Amino acid sequence: MDITEVIRTTFACREWTEDPVSDETLARILEHARFAPSGGNRQGWRVIVVRDPDTRAAIAQAAERPARRYVAMQMAGEGPWNAAFPSSVTDESAADVRVPRRLVDTYVDAPVLLAICVDLGVVASVDKELDRVGVISGASIYPFVWSVLLMARNEGLGGVLTTIPIANEPELKSLLNLPDHYAVCAFLPLGVPKRQLTRLKRGPVEGFTTIDRFDGESFGG
Ligand SMILES: Cc1cc2nc3c(=O)[nH]c(=O)nc-3n(C[C@H](O)[C@H](O)[C@H](O)COP(=O)(O)O)c2cc1C
């Protein structure tokens, strides 16, 4: 597949056929993804291929509470789980919200489930002293995560970058036996897509690009 096509068509796939994903295919995907960049080329990624059904069920279970909050925040007109504005939603106020199964079942249903973690001991988190939520640490792991998804697409597979269970990270860390200085970054369910989606909905360049300043003249378009 041509790189432009891969970039423009890698969609969030949450339903798969029964077809298995071979270890050879998975190994090939990881073999290419390892060329992703990371701060100082420290390559702090760690991949866990989660096969144990009980572990997968526990990950799905960990997604329930934060997924319920996510939906309740959406219903309250908030940007779910945003770190810029306070939320009016609590576990109690969200208790009766129905969780969409697609936010939970993927961890159990997918032919392959990868847990992607990062060693915070090697990541340069240059924004760690700022008075806002850290975002730079993610820049040393999500290029790798995205490369896995792009390479999966190139192999005819589909997956989705998911994070919702990570609101319960302490539970997940003991489940996966992670050392303290590791963070859980994403769960990637992967498999052969049940159906294809090739026209992704994304805003145009001129909607997010300006010249010289945030409020500068629009670029593009
Ligand atoms: C940082 C991040 C976190 C995400 N977390 C979840 C998640 O927990 N569960 C889920 O089903 N999808 C999750 N997604 C997938 C997004 O919903 C999806 O990428 C987006 O809606 C675009 O979908 P599309 O490519 O099919 O248009 C996440 C995506 C990103 C980039």
PDBQT file of the ligand as one rigid body, heavy atoms in Angstrom, charges set to zero:
ROOT
HETATM    1  C1  LIG A 301      -5.310   9.359  22.409  1.00  0.00    +0.000 C 
HETATM    2  C2  LIG A 301      -6.452   8.533  21.888  1.00  0.00    +0.000 A 
HETATM    3  C3  LIG A 301      -7.231   7.821  22.785  1.00  0.00    +0.000 A 
HETATM    4  C4  LIG A 301      -8.277   7.024  22.338  1.00  0.00    +0.000 A 
HETATM    5  N1  LIG A 301      -8.957   6.253  23.226  1.00  0.00    +0.000 NA
HETATM    6  C5  LIG A 301      -9.914   5.404  22.775  1.00  0.00    +0.000 A 
HETATM    7  C6  LIG A 301     -10.539   4.478  23.665  1.00  0.00    +0.000 A 
HETATM    8  O1  LIG A 301     -10.217   4.397  24.845  1.00  0.00    +0.000 OA
HETATM    9  N2  LIG A 301     -11.493   3.657  23.156  1.00  0.00    +0.000 N 
HETATM   10  C7  LIG A 301     -11.838   3.679  21.829  1.00  0.00    +0.000 A 
HETATM   11  O2  LIG A 301     -12.697   2.890  21.433  1.00  0.00    +0.000 OA
HETATM   12  N3  LIG A 301     -11.259   4.539  20.979  1.00  0.00    +0.000 NA
HETATM   13  C8  LIG A 301     -10.290   5.375  21.404  1.00  0.00    +0.000 A 
HETATM   14  N4  LIG A 301      -9.645   6.208  20.526  1.00  0.00    +0.000 N 
HETATM   15  C9  LIG A 301      -9.984   6.142  19.085  1.00  0.00    +0.000 C 
HETATM   16  C10 LIG A 301     -10.646   7.420  18.575  1.00  0.00    +0.000 C 
HETATM   17  O3  LIG A 301     -11.970   7.457  19.017  1.00  0.00    +0.000 OA
HETATM   18  C11 LIG A 301     -10.542   7.420  17.047  1.00  0.00    +0.000 C 
HETATM   19  O4  LIG A 301      -9.184   7.432  16.706  1.00  0.00    +0.000 OA
HETATM   20  C12 LIG A 301     -11.218   8.638  16.437  1.00  0.00    +0.000 C 
HETATM   21  O5  LIG A 301     -12.590   8.655  16.761  1.00  0.00    +0.000 OA
HETATM   22  C13 LIG A 301     -11.073   8.655  14.926  1.00  0.00    +0.000 C 
HETATM   23  O6  LIG A 301     -11.697   7.519  14.376  1.00  0.00    +0.000 OA
HETATM   24  P1  LIG A 301     -11.624   7.252  12.782  1.00  0.00    +0.000 P 
HETATM   25  O7  LIG A 301     -10.167   7.190  12.425  1.00  0.00    +0.000 OA
HETATM   26  O8  LIG A 301     -12.303   5.935  12.551  1.00  0.00    +0.000 OA
HETATM   27  O9  LIG A 301     -12.295   8.398  12.122  1.00  0.00    +0.000 OA
HETATM   28  C14 LIG A 301      -8.589   6.990  20.952  1.00  0.00    +0.000 A 
HETATM   29  C15 LIG A 301      -7.792   7.695  20.052  1.00  0.00    +0.000 A 
HETATM   30  C16 LIG A 301      -6.717   8.435  20.502  1.00  0.00    +0.000 A 
HETATM   31  C17 LIG A 301      -5.842   9.148  19.499  1.00  0.00    +0.000 C 
ENDROOT
TORSDOF 0
